Amino acid sequence: MKRTKVLTLSMFLLSCFICACVPSTAVKGTDTDTNKAAENANTFEPFYVYEDFMSSKNHYAPSGWMGDVANLELDQSCSQNMHDGKSCIKMRYNAEGLKQWAGIYWQHPANNWGDKKGGYNITGATKLTFWARGANGYEIISEVKIGGISGDYSDTDVAWLKKIKLTGSWKKYTIDLSQSDLSSISGGFCIVFSKKDNPKGCTVFLDDIRYE
């Protein structure tokens, strides 16, 4: 009996020792992974679609014109009441076309509809932000989107905002990308206007479009 008790006690102490060691290693690995993820998020530098006209920080080209393209005007060097810097984007939609909508994709490379290798890996960004205002204060952007280009080299994700009602003052807008796969994004920014939302057309200003 004494020998049995000794063996039982020895096995109990050995099992306690093993259990004490295993959780310690597992927890340490989890903390390290969490710290690395937090570090990556904290070190992500703003990735601009548009900072200023001809800025070296700009990415993507406004080459993907859609809908009633003849009824949409784009000025990337507008110096009228910018939000920041030396210039902003001015867009005018006159709502007279047959399709009753128009928009532009900022693409990489230019004119890439998923048939070319391209796109940027923007992993680490958790949102896209941009500033916008209307010329009069009642304008509506029908849709702002990132990603969504399909084809042989399709975007890895898509996210959007719809029915954005502008004011006459600059306001910051945000698309949440915290759960998005941004490993390959060719359609860096897309904006759409429609006659339904703007029966008389509209003039809209944009600035500081960037991934954060």
Order of alpha helices (4+ residues) and beta strands (2+ residues): alpha-beta-beta-beta-beta-beta-beta-beta-beta-beta-beta-beta
